[in-house]
Amino acid sequence: MVKEDRTTWKSNYFLKIVQLLDEYPKCFIVGADNVGSKQMQKIRQALRGRAVVLMGKNTMMRKAIRGHLENNPALERLLPHIRGNVGFVFSKEELTDIRTVIMENRVKAPARVGAVAPLDVTVPAQHTTLGPEKTSFFQALQIPTKITKGTIEILNAVNLIKTGDKVGQSESTLLNMLGISPFSYGLIIEQVYDSGTIFSPTILDITDDDLRMKFMQIVRNIASVSLMIGYPTAASAPHSIVNGFKRLLAIAVETEY
């Protein structure tokens, strides 16, 4: 009976992912490390009506996609990126808007012992509420302090943990004592899929103004090269006309014509 239920569940999962891939032309591949069930539930609620979050085992996701390649060969581009703890966020809305909702649902987290730091952690210079009895603790971590009005004052900002380092017991304890939760966890957008094309999420940061500036720079480059080699193009024609007019004016002045 259990086996039959499991088989039915798998069949329904395969059907669901295929339906989503057919219905939605756009999706994110998202990393879900350190995202708990409660946080995931809040993310789903925040995206309700705007996007669909689908998680699952990588083997099942790959199998479902491979079984659908005959109908949509472009889906094969997703396969190399289904690795680690990942899932999909499907949407028909502007992906930048969906990304904003995802980013708004990150949660702060303490630096737990053994966790790999996703960023540098700096302890700022500050007055603390800790008493003088904790001075030796700061000395062990080479953090300069002094006693001010009966409490410890950190004199200078200190880079306590570097990106990629494992959080030690002392660092974790200190940050907890200071009430610092340096990390934040949530879904991380790893790849963007849009109508058969897959690309880095950094592309979403390119604005219309950026595109216009890049286009104008290309036009200027084409015009410059065209003028240098004397080959007329649509980009260089206005410059050629202006330059020609200037030369005519110069000749007219010289000949007093």
Buried (B, 14 or more C-beta within 10 A) or exposed (E): EEEEEEEEEBEEBBEBBBEBBEEBEBBBBBBBEBBEEEBBEBBBEBBEEEBBBBBBEBEBBBBBBEEBEEEEEEBEBBBEEBEEEBBBBBBEEEBEEBBEBBEEBBBEBBBEEEBEBBEEBEBEEEEBEBEEEBBEBBEEBEBEBEEEEEBBBBEEEBEBBEEEBEBBEEBBBBBEBBEBEBBEBBBBBBBBBEEEEBEEBEEBEEEEEEEEEEEEEEBEEBBEEBBEEEEEBEBBEEBBEEEEEEEEEEEEEEEEE
